[in-house]
Amino acid sequence: MLNLRILAVDDRHVTVRLLPPLAGKDLAFKVRVIAIEDPVSHVREIVLKKPPPLPGEAIKLDLEPEPD
């Protein structure tokens, strides 16, 4: 399925705008900041922090698979 909107029609042309499937929907993104740059001085700071531990690692919990 292709979503598009017809913008104009004349004797020789049809002008359309293709609409992405997520148009009009709220989107959430998960991002990792790897560098911050000052827009004036162009000084760049690299961010290399270790990500937080997973919940099991945070409480030092060893998860073992259940026996069959």
A tleap script that builds the chain and sets N, CA, C and O, in Angstrom:
source leaprc.protein.ff14SB
mol = sequence {
  NMET LEU ASN LEU ARG ILE LEU ALA VAL ASP
  ASP ARG HIE VAL THR VAL ARG LEU LEU PRO
  PRO LEU ALA GLY LYS ASP LEU ALA PHE LYS
  VAL ARG VAL ILE ALA ILE GLU ASP PRO VAL
  SER HIE VAL ARG GLU ILE VAL LEU LYS LYS
  PRO PRO PRO LEU PRO GLY GLU ALA ILE LYS
  LEU ASP LEU GLU PRO GLU PRO CASP
}
set mol.1.N position { 0.839 -1.169 0.000 }
set mol.1.CA position { 0.000 0.000 0.000 }
set mol.1.C position { 0.889 1.238 0.000 }
set mol.1.O position { 1.879 1.301 0.728 }
set mol.2.N position { 0.537 2.197 -0.803 }
set mol.2.CA position { 1.301 3.429 -0.928 }
set mol.2.C position { 0.396 4.600 -0.599 }
set mol.2.O position { -0.632 4.791 -1.249 }
set mol.3.N position { 0.766 5.390 0.408 }
set mol.3.CA position { -0.020 6.558 0.781 }
set mol.3.C position { 0.523 7.778 0.062 }
set mol.3.O position { 1.721 8.056 0.115 }
set mol.4.N position { -0.353 8.501 -0.607 }
set mol.4.CA position { 0.060 9.738 -1.261 }
set mol.4.C position { -1.092 10.716 -1.286 }
set mol.4.O position { -2.258 10.346 -1.152 }
set mol.5.N position { -0.732 11.980 -1.460 }
set mol.5.CA position { -1.738 13.044 -1.543 }
set mol.5.C position { -1.563 13.741 -2.881 }
set mol.5.O position { -0.449 14.122 -3.241 }
set mol.6.N position { -2.638 13.911 -3.613 }
set mol.6.CA position { -2.594 14.635 -4.888 }
set mol.6.C position { -2.618 16.125 -4.580 }
set mol.6.O position { -3.543 16.623 -3.938 }
set mol.7.N position { -1.581 16.839 -5.050 }
set mol.7.CA position { -1.461 18.268 -4.783 }
set mol.7.C position { -1.972 19.127 -5.930 }
set mol.7.O position { -2.567 20.180 -5.699 }
set mol.8.N position { -1.747 18.688 -7.161 }
set mol.8.CA position { -2.168 19.490 -8.313 }
set mol.8.C position { -2.326 18.590 -9.530 }
set mol.8.O position { -1.643 17.575 -9.667 }
set mol.9.N position { -3.240 18.984 -10.408 }
set mol.9.CA position { -3.476 18.251 -11.654 }
set mol.9.C position { -3.646 19.285 -12.767 }
set mol.9.O position { -4.398 20.249 -12.627 }
set mol.10.N position { -2.926 19.063 -13.885 }
set mol.10.CA position { -3.170 19.887 -15.066 }
set mol.10.C position { -3.253 18.954 -16.270 }
set mol.10.O position { -3.347 17.738 -16.100 }
set mol.11.N position { -3.220 19.501 -17.481 }
set mol.11.CA position { -3.388 18.689 -18.687 }
set mol.11.C position { -2.287 17.650 -18.878 }
set mol.11.O position { -2.528 16.595 -19.465 }
set mol.12.N position { -1.071 17.941 -18.384 }
set mol.12.CA position { 0.057 17.049 -18.655 }
set mol.12.C position { 0.675 16.432 -17.409 }
set mol.12.O position { 1.408 15.449 -17.520 }
set mol.13.N position { 0.401 16.978 -16.222 }
set mol.13.CA position { 1.100 16.530 -15.021 }
set mol.13.C position { 0.138 16.330 -13.851 }
set mol.13.O position { -0.906 16.974 -13.748 }
set mol.14.N position { 0.535 15.420 -12.988 }
set mol.14.CA position { -0.114 15.237 -11.689 }
set mol.14.C position { 0.995 15.363 -10.647 }
set mol.14.O position { 1.982 14.630 -10.698 }
set mol.15.N position { 0.839 16.277 -9.718 }
set mol.15.CA position { 1.825 16.462 -8.659 }
set mol.15.C position { 1.295 15.810 -7.393 }
set mol.15.O position { 0.187 16.101 -6.944 }
set mol.16.N position { 2.108 14.917 -6.821 }
set mol.16.CA position { 1.701 14.190 -5.620 }
set mol.16.C position { 2.764 14.340 -4.546 }
set mol.16.O position { 3.914 14.672 -4.834 }
set mol.17.N position { 2.367 14.092 -3.305 }
set mol.17.CA position { 3.313 14.034 -2.182 }
set mol.17.C position { 3.172 12.655 -1.573 }
set mol.17.O position { 2.083 12.253 -1.164 }
set mol.18.N position { 4.284 11.928 -1.514 }
set mol.18.CA position { 4.280 10.613 -0.884 }
set mol.18.C position { 4.255 10.792 0.625 }
set mol.18.O position { 5.004 11.603 1.171 }
set mol.19.N position { 3.405 10.047 1.293 }
set mol.19.CA position { 3.274 10.141 2.742 }
set mol.19.C position { 3.886 8.897 3.380 }
set mol.19.O position { 3.481 7.778 3.065 }
set mol.20.N position { 4.853 9.082 4.268 }
set mol.20.CA position { 5.434 7.913 4.925 }
set mol.20.C position { 4.399 7.225 5.809 }
set mol.20.O position { 3.467 7.879 6.276 }
set mol.21.N position { 4.538 5.925 6.050 }
set mol.21.CA position { 3.529 5.190 6.815 }
set mol.21.C position { 3.363 5.685 8.246 }
set mol.21.O position { 2.317 5.452 8.851 }
set mol.22.N position { 4.364 6.362 8.803 }
set mol.22.CA position { 4.266 6.841 10.181 }
set mol.22.C position { 3.895 8.318 10.257 }
set mol.22.O position { 4.008 8.921 11.325 }
set mol.23.N position { 3.458 8.910 9.159 }
set mol.23.CA position { 3.080 10.325 9.160 }
set mol.23.C position { 1.940 10.551 10.141 }
set mol.23.O position { 0.950 9.819 10.132 }
set mol.24.N position { 2.082 11.573 10.992 }
set mol.24.CA position { 1.039 11.913 11.947 }
set mol.24.C position { 1.040 11.089 13.219 }
set mol.24.O position { 0.180 11.289 14.076 }
set mol.25.N position { 1.984 10.164 13.366 }
set mol.25.CA position { 2.052 9.327 14.566 }
set mol.25.C position { 3.149 9.838 15.490 }
set mol.25.O position { 4.140 10.406 15.032 }
set mol.26.N position { 2.968 9.634 16.797 }
set mol.26.CA position { 4.008 9.963 17.764 }
set mol.26.C position { 5.098 8.898 17.689 }
set mol.26.O position { 4.803 7.704 17.644 }
set mol.27.N position { 6.347 9.329 17.675 }
set mol.27.CA position { 7.475 8.407 17.608 }
set mol.27.C position { 8.342 8.587 18.840 }
set mol.27.O position { 8.490 9.702 19.341 }
set mol.28.N position { 8.909 7.512 19.324 }
set mol.28.CA position { 9.857 7.552 20.441 }
set mol.28.C position { 11.159 6.933 19.953 }
set mol.28.O position { 11.149 5.868 19.335 }
set mol.29.N position { 12.270 7.590 20.227 }
set mol.29.CA position { 13.574 7.102 19.804 }
set mol.29.C position { 14.453 6.866 21.017 }
set mol.29.O position { 14.404 7.626 21.985 }
set mol.30.N position { 15.244 5.831 20.967 }
set mol.30.CA position { 16.243 5.554 21.980 }
set mol.30.C position { 17.584 5.930 21.349 }
set mol.30.O position { 17.971 5.368 20.324 }
set mol.31.N position { 18.291 6.881 21.960 }
set mol.31.CA position { 19.542 7.365 21.378 }
set mol.31.C position { 20.670 7.277 22.394 }
set mol.31.O position { 20.440 7.207 23.602 }
set mol.32.N position { 21.882 7.280 21.883 }
set mol.32.CA position { 23.072 7.341 22.722 }
set mol.32.C position { 23.891 8.531 22.258 }
set mol.32.O position { 24.240 8.626 21.082 }
set mol.33.N position { 24.202 9.443 23.176 }
set mol.33.CA position { 25.008 10.615 22.855 }
set mol.33.C position { 26.468 10.186 22.877 }
set mol.33.O position { 26.958 9.671 23.882 }
set mol.34.N position { 27.167 10.404 21.750 }
set mol.34.CA position { 28.576 10.010 21.697 }
set mol.34.C position { 29.515 11.212 21.651 }
set mol.34.O position { 30.709 11.076 21.918 }
set mol.35.N position { 28.984 12.385 21.315 }
set mol.35.CA position { 29.825 13.577 21.292 }
set mol.35.C position { 28.945 14.810 21.419 }
set mol.35.O position { 27.798 14.828 20.971 }
set mol.36.N position { 29.510 15.842 22.041 }
set mol.36.CA position { 28.840 17.129 22.174 }
set mol.36.C position { 29.791 18.182 21.623 }
set mol.36.O position { 30.956 18.231 22.016 }
set mol.37.N position { 29.301 19.027 20.714 }
set mol.37.CA position { 30.147 20.040 20.094 }
set mol.37.C position { 29.554 21.424 20.311 }
set mol.37.O position { 28.362 21.644 20.094 }
set mol.38.N position { 30.419 22.372 20.751 }
set mol.38.CA position { 29.998 23.762 20.912 }
set mol.38.C position { 29.839 24.367 19.520 }
set mol.38.O position { 30.782 24.327 18.729 }
set mol.39.N position { 28.657 24.934 19.196 }
set mol.39.CA position { 28.439 25.451 17.844 }
set mol.39.C position { 29.269 26.688 17.512 }
set mol.39.O position { 29.431 27.010 16.335 }
set mol.40.N position { 29.800 27.390 18.514 }
set mol.40.CA position { 30.587 28.591 18.254 }
set mol.40.C position { 32.068 28.258 18.141 }
set mol.40.O position { 32.709 28.578 17.141 }
set mol.41.N position { 32.606 27.615 19.171 }
set mol.41.CA position { 34.050 27.337 19.189 }
set mol.41.C position { 34.401 26.014 18.509 }
set mol.41.O position { 35.570 25.758 18.224 }
set mol.42.N position { 33.420 25.191 18.254 }
set mol.42.CA position { 33.599 23.860 17.650 }
set mol.42.C position { 34.456 22.942 18.511 }
set mol.42.O position { 35.041 21.979 18.014 }
set mol.43.N position { 34.527 23.247 19.815 }
set mol.43.CA position { 35.206 22.351 20.749 }
set mol.43.C position { 34.301 21.145 20.938 }
set mol.43.O position { 33.102 21.273 21.183 }
set mol.44.N position { 34.906 19.976 20.819 }
set mol.44.CA position { 34.135 18.743 20.876 }
set mol.44.C position { 34.492 17.957 22.127 }
set mol.44.O position { 35.668 17.805 22.460 }
set mol.45.N position { 33.481 17.463 22.814 }
set mol.45.CA position { 33.678 16.628 23.986 }
set mol.45.C position { 33.104 15.253 23.672 }
set mol.45.O position { 31.939 15.127 23.293 }
set mol.46.N position { 33.926 14.232 23.832 }
set mol.46.CA position { 33.499 12.868 23.560 }
set mol.46.C position { 32.896 12.289 24.845 }
set mol.46.O position { 33.480 12.409 25.922 }
set mol.47.N position { 31.746 11.675 24.722 }
set mol.47.CA position { 31.052 11.088 25.861 }
set mol.47.C position { 31.249 9.584 25.790 }
set mol.47.O position { 30.715 8.919 24.902 }
set mol.48.N position { 32.011 9.058 26.722 }
set mol.48.CA position { 32.290 7.614 26.715 }
set mol.48.C position { 31.914 6.984 28.053 }
set mol.48.O position { 32.713 6.252 28.637 }
set mol.49.N position { 30.734 7.255 28.532 }
set mol.49.CA position { 30.297 6.667 29.795 }
set mol.49.C position { 29.781 5.259 29.548 }
set mol.49.O position { 29.141 4.981 28.534 }
set mol.50.N position { 30.074 4.378 30.495 }
set mol.50.CA position { 29.573 3.009 30.413 }
set mol.50.C position { 28.071 3.029 30.650 }
set mol.50.O position { 27.615 3.735 31.550 }
set mol.51.N position { 27.281 2.282 29.880 }
set mol.51.CA position { 25.832 2.275 30.086 }
set mol.51.C position { 25.487 1.675 31.444 }
set mol.51.O position { 26.277 0.907 31.993 }
set mol.52.N position { 24.328 2.009 31.993 }
set mol.52.CA position { 23.946 1.431 33.279 }
set mol.52.C position { 23.775 -0.078 33.150 }
set mol.52.O position { 23.495 -0.589 32.065 }
set mol.53.N position { 23.948 -0.791 34.271 }
set mol.53.CA position { 23.829 -2.258 34.202 }
set mol.53.C position { 22.388 -2.678 33.970 }
set mol.53.O position { 21.449 -1.942 34.273 }
set mol.54.N position { 22.237 -3.878 33.426 }
set mol.54.CA position { 20.912 -4.465 33.280 }
set mol.54.C position { 20.368 -4.779 34.673 }
set mol.54.O position { 21.157 -4.933 35.606 }
set mol.55.N position { 19.054 -4.880 34.846 }
set mol.55.CA position { 18.486 -5.091 36.186 }
set mol.55.C position { 19.077 -6.285 36.936 }
set mol.55.O position { 19.360 -6.176 38.129 }
set mol.56.N position { 19.266 -7.409 36.268 }
set mol.56.CA position { 19.841 -8.580 36.932 }
set mol.56.C position { 21.260 -8.325 37.396 }
set mol.56.O position { 21.641 -8.770 38.478 }
set mol.57.N position { 22.054 -7.616 36.599 }
set mol.57.CA position { 23.429 -7.290 36.968 }
set mol.57.C position { 23.464 -6.259 38.086 }
set mol.57.O position { 24.363 -6.292 38.926 }
set mol.58.N position { 22.500 -5.344 38.110 }
set mol.58.CA position { 22.486 -4.284 39.119 }
set mol.58.C position { 22.331 -4.853 40.521 }
set mol.58.O position { 22.896 -4.309 41.469 }
set mol.59.N position { 21.581 -5.930 40.669 }
set mol.59.CA position { 21.401 -6.526 42.001 }
set mol.59.C position { 22.204 -7.816 42.143 }
set mol.59.O position { 21.978 -8.596 43.068 }
set mol.60.N position { 23.134 -8.036 41.227 }
set mol.60.CA position { 24.023 -9.204 41.232 }
set mol.60.C position { 23.233 -10.501 41.296 }
set mol.60.O position { 23.485 -11.365 42.137 }
set mol.61.N position { 22.276 -10.615 40.391 }
set mol.61.CA position { 21.412 -11.776 40.330 }
set mol.61.C position { 21.849 -12.645 39.157 }
set mol.61.O position { 21.904 -12.178 38.019 }
set mol.62.N position { 22.158 -13.903 39.432 }
set mol.62.CA position { 22.514 -14.840 38.363 }
set mol.62.C position { 21.257 -15.587 37.944 }
set mol.62.O position { 20.637 -16.282 38.749 }
set mol.63.N position { 20.896 -15.441 36.709 }
set mol.63.CA position { 19.707 -16.119 36.189 }
set mol.63.C position { 20.127 -17.394 35.474 }
set mol.63.O position { 20.955 -17.369 34.563 }
set mol.64.N position { 19.547 -18.501 35.896 }
set mol.64.CA position { 19.852 -19.782 35.263 }
set mol.64.C position { 18.610 -20.256 34.537 }
set mol.64.O position { 17.498 -20.036 35.017 }
set mol.65.N position { 18.771 -20.902 33.392 }
set mol.65.CA position { 17.595 -21.411 32.678 }
set mol.65.C position { 16.884 -22.487 33.501 }
set mol.65.O position { 17.514 -23.245 34.238 }
set mol.66.N position { 15.563 -22.532 33.359 }
set mol.66.CA position { 14.785 -23.553 34.056 }
set mol.66.C position { 15.037 -24.910 33.430 }
set mol.66.O position { 15.190 -25.012 32.212 }
set mol.67.N position { 15.083 -25.963 34.252 }
set mol.67.CA position { 15.287 -27.306 33.689 }
set mol.67.C position { 14.061 -27.738 32.886 }
set mol.67.O position { 12.933 -27.344 33.180 }
set mol.68.N position { 14.315 -28.560 31.861 }
set mol.68.CA position { 13.206 -29.022 31.021 }
set mol.68.C position { 12.365 -30.055 31.702 }
set mol.68.O position { 11.394 -30.541 31.121 }
savepdb mol mol.pdb
quit
